[in-house]
Amino acid sequence: MVEDIGLVRGRLEADDIYDACLRHPAVAALEALNEHLASRPLTLQELRLFLASLAAFNRHTIGGIAILAGRVSDDVLPHLPKNGHEIGAYVLDAAVDEYGLRESVTHVELARNFAEHLGISSDEVEARDHACPAAIKLGEALFSWYRDSPTAFALGVHTASEVTSVKEFFAWHDVFLKFPQYGFTWETPAFEYMRAHCAHEPSHICHARICIGRYLGALPKQGRLLRKGAETYLEFYQEMFRELDALIFG
């Protein structure tokens, strides 16, 4: 009975954290950029800035998610030795998609194929001096957040990342189909980058909510630190998308 009450409280706090992420000004910053992206096609130089910034921002995320899955399990297993791994598995499921185990290649390779279709080489995307400074800053922070920060903080970072990813890729999916200058149709092989994210991101959000609800059900004192992780991520994220918006659209 006590465990059931803890789970209910954990789910309620998870829902509150999810809603707080959606209310954060970072989401408005992303939506402002998305509105501008839908207003006109980008030049080649602007596309290079946009895609290189995404690469810098996400550079360490795939490995970080896989590492976080094990850290979550390690936190929870002393309290739930029978089924604690189930909680870490919700994070691991996102890593499975990022590593391309449900498609033929990793999401990094899909992103590079997407860029090459637009006339931007992998070397150009990987060049840090083509990315905006705030994207480099966030990417570097993510490396240590996933690997070295307290697990609850890292889980908050991951949760906020999943909440915002849906709003990224569903908007970008439509933007890159809207303008014929980009040369995409839904069936274009290089468009798999957008198709894959739109297929998987909704389940990632669902799994993140379940994960943090069950995590906080087992470790209720970690709620404040988990919130701090989400808020910190969103502060950096807001800075990045405001900077990109200003650099591209003035």
Salt bridges, closest charged atoms under 4 A:
GLU13 OE2 - ARG227 NE 3.47
ASP15 OD1 - ARG209 NH2 2.81
ASP16 OD2 - ARG227 NH2 2.61
GLU31 OE2 - LYS167 NZ 3.49
GLU46 OE1 - ARG40 NH1 2.87
GLU86 OE1 - ARG214 NH2 3.07
ASP93 OD1 - ARG102 NH2 2.48
ASP93 OD2 - HIS207 ND1 3.18
ASP97 OD1 - ARG102 NH1 2.51
ASP97 OD1 - HIS200 ND1 3.75
ASP97 OD2 - HIS204 NE2 2.49
GLU98 OE1 - HIS107 ND1 3.42
GLU103 OE1 - HIS107 NE2 3.46
GLU103 OE2 - HIS200 NE2 2.44
GLU124 OE2 - ARG48 NH1 3.97
GLU126 OE1 - ARG59 NH1 2.80
GLU126 OE2 - ARG112 NH2 2.77
GLU140 OE2 - ARG128 NH2 2.51
GLU162 OE2 - HIS158 NE2 3.52
GLU162 OE1 - HIS204 ND1 3.61
ASP174 OD1 - HIS173 ND1 2.97
GLU192 OE1 - ARG195 NH2 2.72
GLU201 OE1 - HIS204 ND1 3.48
GLU239 OE1 - LYS137 NZ 3.05
ASP245 OD1 - HIS36 ND1 2.72
